[in-house]
Amino acid sequence: MKDKIALANELLSLTKEIETHLGKSDLAFAKENEPRRMELAKHIFSTDVSEEQSPEIHKIIIEVLEINTRLQKFANNAKQEVAQMSRQVKKSQKATSAYQAHK
């Protein structure tokens, strides 16, 4: 198994990649790679980190958490957009039904 710093760097790299893809509206990439990201985090935190690796792991995890905040904002915005589109579709369906009923 890789050492924890290598795992943390892999987690950071994948997190950055997901953010980049989300910026291009590539939700599929994020969905496909989120399980791997969670697996990496689980491996990092499943055992204690050595004192010598701790500062580097801490630095990497802080950066991952900062990106996670942006990813969460993106997810919340996307959720709101989908909800708005759903409301618009329902309004359109009601208007179409009313039009057809009064033809």
C-alpha positions in Angstrom: 0.0 0.0 0.0 1.1 3.5 -0.7 2.2 5.7 2.2 -0.2 8.2 3.5 1.4 11.2 1.9 1.1 9.6 -1.5 -2.6 8.7 -0.8 -3.3 12.3 0.4 -1.7 13.7 -2.8 -3.7 11.3 -4.9 -6.9 12.5 -3.0 -5.9 16.1 -3.7 -5.2 15.5 -7.3 -8.5 13.6 -7.8 -10.4 16.4 -5.9 -8.9 19.0 -8.2 -9.7 17.0 -11.2 -13.4 16.6 -10.1 -13.5 20.4 -9.6 -12.1 21.0 -13.0 -14.7 18.7 -14.6 -17.5 20.2 -12.7 -16.4 23.6 -14.0 -17.0 22.2 -17.5 -20.4 20.8 -16.4 -19.1 17.2 -16.5 -21.2 15.8 -13.7 -20.6 12.2 -14.9 -16.9 12.5 -14.2 -17.6 13.6 -10.6 -20.2 10.8 -10.1 -17.8 8.2 -11.4 -14.9 9.3 -9.4 -16.5 10.3 -6.0 -16.4 6.6 -4.7 -12.6 6.5 -5.4 -12.2 9.8 -3.6 -14.1 8.6 -0.6 -12.0 5.4 -0.6 -8.8 7.4 -0.6 -10.0 9.5 2.3 -11.0 6.3 4.2 -7.5 4.8 3.7 -5.9 8.0 4.9 -7.9 8.2 8.1 -8.3 4.5 8.9 -5.0 4.4 10.9 -2.9 7.0 12.7 -0.6 9.3 10.8 3.0 9.3 11.9 4.3 12.5 13.5 6.7 13.0 10.7 4.0 12.8 8.0 1.4 14.8 10.0 2.4 18.3 8.9 2.3 17.3 5.2 -0.9 15.4 5.5 -2.5 18.3 7.4 -1.5 20.7 4.6 -3.0 18.5 1.9 -6.2 17.8 3.8 -6.7 21.5 4.4 -6.5 22.1 0.7 -8.9 19.2 0.0 -11.4 20.7 2.5 -11.2 24.1 0.8 -12.0 22.5 -2.6 -14.7 20.4 -0.9 -16.3 23.7 0.2 -16.4 24.9 -3.5 -17.7 21.5 -4.6 -20.5 21.7 -2.1 -21.4 25.2 -3.3 -21.5 23.9 -6.8 -23.7 21.0 -5.8 -26.1 23.3 -3.9 -26.3 25.7 -6.9 -26.9 22.7 -9.3 -29.6 21.4 -7.0 -31.3 24.8 -6.9 -31.1 25.1 -10.7 -32.7 21.6 -11.1 -35.5 22.6 -8.7 -36.1 25.8 -10.7 -36.2 23.9 -13.9 -38.6 21.4 -12.4 -40.9 24.2 -11.3 -40.8 25.7 -14.8 -41.6 22.3 -16.4 -44.6 21.9 -14.1 -45.9 25.4 -15.0 -45.5 24.6 -18.7 -47.3 21.3 -18.2 -50.2 23.1 -16.5 -50.3 25.7 -19.2 -50.3 23.0 -21.9 -53.1 21.1 -20.1 -55.2 24.3 -19.7 -54.7 25.1 -23.4 -55.7 21.6 -24.5 -58.7 21.6 -22.2 -60.0 24.8 -23.7 -59.3 24.1 -27.4 
